[in-house]
Amino acid sequence: MSPALFPADRLLSLTLLAFEGLNTAASKDRCLACIEEPFFSPLWPLLLALYRSVHRAREAALSRSMELYRNAPPTAIGIPTKLLPKDPEAKGTYPYCAAAQELGLLVLESCPQKKLECIVRTLRVICVCAEDYCPTSEATPQAGPQPIAAAAIGTEIAAGTATQPLGLRSERPGPQSQLPCPSHSGADDLLPILSFVVLRSGLPQLVSECAALEEFIHEG
C-alpha cells in the first residue's frame, strides 16, 4: 500500500471498529468512497499530472494507435466474429459503444474507489453486450479478469506496448475483484474487446489513470 493511503486506512479501520454493522464488503466500499472523496479530490489532478509526465511516451503510443485504428473493424483488433452483432449497422453505433461511453466517465471521477467502480461497470457492460451479440442457452459464468489489471493490460495492448504474457495480476480482494466473462468465452476473448473499447474511448490518459490506480487503490 502507498504511504499516502495510511491516513485513509486508519480512518477506515476506526470507522469499522466504531460501527460493527459496517463490517461487510459492500459497506467497506461505501465507507472507503466517503473517506477517499475529500482526501483525493484536491490531490488527484496533481497526481495524474505527475503520472502523465512519467508515462508520456506510453500515452503517445496509445494516441497513435487510437488514430490508426479509429475506423478499423473490431475483427482487426482480434475480436472473434461470434462476439460481434450479426447486423452491426442496425443500431447506428459501433459494437460495444455503451462500454466505451461508460469507460469515458472514469476521467470525471477524482477518487480511486469510484474510478475502480467505473472500470467494473465497463467490464460488466462488455459482458452484457457480448451475451446480447451471441446469446447462449448454456450460461455458465467463468472467472473473469481483475478490473484494474485488465484495464491496464487493455491499454497496453491497444497502444502496442504490452511486453509480457497476458497473465492478470491479482489486486484488492472483495466482491468486485473478479468479474464473470461471457458464458461462451473467457478472459482471452475479453481482452481484445477491452482493447477495442479503450481505442474507441479516445482517452490516451487512461494509461496514466490505470498506473495511478494500481498504486493508490486501497487493499484489504
Disulfide bonds with the S-S distance in Angstrom:
none
